[in-house]
Amino acid sequence: MKQRIITAIIALAFFTPFVIIGGWPFTLVIYAIATIGLYEILRMRDIKILSVPGVLTWIALAVLLIPSSYEQRFYETVGYTKIELAFAVALLLLIHTVIVKNRFTFDHAAFSILGALYIGIGFYYFIETRLFGIEYVLYALIVIWTTDTGAYFVGRKIGKVKLWPDISPNKTIEGFFGGIITAIIFACIFHYFIPIASSYWILIVVTLIASIIGQLGDLVESAIKRNYNVKDSGSLLPGHGGILDRFDSLLFVLPLLHFLQFVA
């Protein structure tokens, strides 16, 4: 626990200034973090990022991360949309399976492109959320952190019924609901000081959905790791694991806030 707290403090000290500054410095940091996340997920499938498929997958990731404010300029420069280029990368990955005579298979190609989408779309919406306002980023982080904290302590205190033991044996149903309630309480406190929704009812409903989706995002990453017999996605953050271990919920919650038009 001590190591987790120290790592969290150091990470916050590094990351917070970029969130506050926003703009291109924040975007560059997100590109760097997303690249590490891509490295972590490709490594689960024994795909080196400094390889032909690894570089192609990173290109797809880099394209998907381009902020909306630059998309028109990007299209005018290269003559293709982001989706068209991402699809081109998918085709090149499939062609690569033929060139290397199936040492890199269709399954590898599918894993690579889905990994780029999983990480790219999640972090793209991180950039987009910051463009709309730092208060939305803070809200999302508060929902995720208080959900995790509430689920952990409620689960330890009264948790008895396992939530999904085949995926994450330590999570409990009691902790699941404890996390939701904790997130709603802290979201309401945040809203009192920094109004972020048109009413408390809308805030509560959005927070309820975001807390559930965030926990499902955590379970998704746990399922991926369990399938590939990986304990942590990486070791960059001592006590926490890798980038994906820390951003797994965020990769689901931030797109959700846009899909619900809460950030608009």
Secondary structure, 3 states (H helix, E strand, C coil): CHHHHHHHHHHHHHHHHHHHHCHHHHHHHHHHHHHHHHHHHHHHCCCCCCCHHHHHHHHHHHHHCCCHHHHHHHHHHHCCCHHHHHHHHHHHHHHHHHHCCCCCCHHHHHHHHHHHHHHHHHHHHHHHHHHHCHHHHHHHHHHHHHHHHHHHHHHHHHCCCEEECCCEEEEEHHHHHHHHHHHHHHHHHHHHHCCCCCCHHHHHHHHHHHHHHHHHHHHHHHHHHHHCCCCCCCCCECCCECHHHHHCCHHHHHHHHHHCCCCC
